[in-house]
């Protein structure tokens, strides 16, 4: 730990960290921003090799002692900063006392899906809150990998990282240039590719047939338009989640959570 307190919000180092809110800068630096004690703790506990520097304010919150310990055990540089510096670094209006800079990583899609039983593919998903929530649900359901396909939001976007609450560091996350690349890799790994779509067949019928008990890759489309005909054709089957009430539909994150958990239940029951 550096004993000096970083106090100048306009210091070049502070500006480099603050610039990571922009995708162009993340790509140029090969780094991304991790904000908040929960996300930083999961980074240090599960992917310490990616952590470059932790910046924390002085304080006596219980999480600060834990983060100090994890950073020390992992050999990660810990810098003390003023509230003003942390505010300058952070994207959030009210930062929670700590941010970290971590190195971006790439897991090739073929490597991520190899040997998997449950994979989530997001295609053209643009909202960072949705993307983070789906990734978090996939992690909770025990999925083996998450793939961001096509023009989906950058998985290292600060809002995506925050909304995963650390799940980003728990499982392989890949970026596929196209949906076809993702589905070909999944099928080559022995996964049945299922498209979530309101025009698909009934989920309960597929469940009764044992489809969900097999190794599965779920494809979820754009929040506004879903999947078009050509994109649905890349899947082995299209399935819809029944709506029994008067709601027109479920939002992406909710529907994905239900479908991923239904698949996890079926796979565990089959074992």
Secondary structure, 3 states (H helix, E strand, C coil): CEEEEECCCCCHHHHHHHHHHCHHHHHHHCEEEEECHHHHHHHHHHCHHHEEEEEECCCCCHHHHHHHHHHHHHCCEEEEECHHHHHHHCCCCCCCCEEEEEECCCCCHHHHHCCCCEEEEEECCCCHHHHHHHHHHHHHCCCCEEEEECCCCCCCCHHHHHHCCCHHHCCEEEEECCHHHHHHHHHHCCCEEEEEEEEEEEHHHHHHCCHHHCCEEEEECECCCECCHHHHCCCCEEEECCCCCCCCCCCHHHHHHHHHHHHHHHHHHHC
